[in-house]
Each structure stands twice: as structure tokens, then as C-alpha cells.
């Protein structure tokens, strides 16, 4: 059974940086599209960034120039480098693995809090 294991959340001051990691465990042997979503209190979950199996990236406008998504070669491991963090980036961040176009796997979520 495939699971996603996330790490790297925490509390940071405005302007600071954090790096999130997500690794897929299990028997998936080909690289699949992956991404990061976030959900703030009282809001819907939104896409932050995603990356295809050949490392083509896409970002929501609010994080362009501040966040960078990357993956570890052909592995289903994805990273989110977050710089110049703002209070509005505070949310639970979820890793996503797209097994098929209509089948998603989600991580357990990691809290990111940006506050002075």
C-alpha cells in the first residue's frame, strides 16, 4: 500500500523560509505527477504548486517567485522550498500524488504557521 509521508512544517517569522518534503512509500516504480495543496482555517483547499513526472512545474499566482517545487529525480519524492513567507501562507499543507487522472493520494498534512 502506498503512503505519503510529509515533513518540514513549523512556525516561522514573516520573511522566513521553510522546506517541506514528501516521500511516497510503497511499490510505485515510475514517477507520477505530484503537488502541494494548502488549507487555511475556514477556507477551501487550494493548489499551491505541482510538478509533472518530467518536472514541469506550475504555481498559484500568490506564491510565484517565493516558492519552488522540485522532485528527486525519478523518485516519487517532492519538495517545496518556501521563501519570503507571509502570514497569509499559514495553513495546513498537503502533499498530493496523482496515481491516475481520477485517483489521488494525500499526505496527512503538515502545519505551517507564519507569525511574529
VENWOBEL-V925701 format. One record per residue. N is the residue number from 0. RES is the residue in one small letter. PSI is psi in whole degrees, 0 to 359 (* if undefined). OMEGA is omega in degrees with one decimal (* if undefined). Layout:
BEGIN
N_RES_PSI_OMEGA / N_RES_PSI_OMEGA
END
This chain:
BEGIN
0_x_134_-177.6 / 1_x_136_174.9 / 2_x_154_175.1 / 3_x_130_-179.5 / 4_x_119_-177.1 / 5_x_155_174.1 / 6_x_162_170.8 / 7_x_357_178.7 / 8_x_177_178.2 / 9_x_193_180.0 / 10_x_132_-179.8 / 11_x_151_178.0 / 12_x_155_175.1 / 13_x_137_-176.0 / 14_x_350_-179.3 / 15_x_184_-176.3 / 16_x_151_171.5 / 17_x_155_175.6 / 18_x_121_177.3 / 19_x_146_177.1 / 20_x_150_177.7 / 21_x_126_179.8 / 22_x_137_176.8 / 23_x_125_175.2 / 24_x_153_179.6 / 25_x_198_-166.9 / 26_x_33_174.6 / 27_x_122_-172.3 / 28_x_1_177.5 / 29_x_150_178.0 / 30_x_136_-179.4 / 31_x_160_175.8 / 32_x_140_178.9 / 33_x_165_-180.0 / 34_x_174_175.1 / 35_x_133_174.0 / 36_x_165_175.5 / 37_x_153_178.3 / 38_x_117_176.4 / 39_x_158_-179.7 / 40_x_130_177.5 / 41_x_5_-179.1 / 42_x_163_176.7 / 43_x_156_175.0 / 44_x_136_-179.4 / 45_x_151_174.8 / 46_x_134_173.8 / 47_x_308_-179.5 / 48_x_151_172.8 / 49_x_165_-175.8 / 50_x_133_-177.7 / 51_x_179_179.5 / 52_x_344_176.7 / 53_x_24_170.6 / 54_x_28_168.6 / 55_x_130_-172.4 / 56_x_158_179.0 / 57_x_141_-177.0 / 58_x_148_169.2 / 59_x_147_-173.6 / 60_x_323_-173.2 / 61_x_345_-179.3 / 62_x_357_-179.2 / 63_x_134_-178.9 / 64_x_349_179.9 / 65_x_324_-177.5 / 66_x_147_175.9 / 67_x_124_175.7 / 68_x_141_178.3 / 69_x_167_178.2 / 70_x_162_-175.9 / 71_x_87_176.4 / 72_x_233_-176.6 / 73_x_5_179.9 / 74_x_159_173.5 / 75_x_65_175.4 / 76_x_131_-175.2 / 77_x_149_-179.0 / 78_x_153_173.0 / 79_x_107_175.4 / 80_x_120_-175.9 / 81_x_115_178.3 / 82_x_165_178.3 / 83_x_48_-176.0 / 84_x_145_-178.9 / 85_x_157_177.0 / 86_x_328_-179.7 / 87_x_354_173.3 / 88_x_354_179.9 / 89_x_125_-177.4 / 90_x_171_165.8 / 91_x_127_-178.5 / 92_x_131_-177.3 / 93_x_134_173.8 / 94_x_144_-179.1 / 95_x_137_173.7 / 96_x_123_-178.0 / 97_x_99_-178.8 / 98_x_317_174.0 / 99_x_167_-178.1 / 100_x_330_-179.0 / 101_x_21_-179.7 / 102_x_114_-178.8 / 103_x_146_171.6 / 104_x_138_-176.1 / 105_x_147_170.3 / 106_x_178_-174.9 / 107_x_346_179.8 / 108_x_144_176.8 / 109_x_133_-175.2 / 110_x_131_170.9 / 111_x_122_180.0 / 112_x_124_179.6 / 113_x_110_-174.6 / 114_x_148_175.7 / 115_x_*_*
END
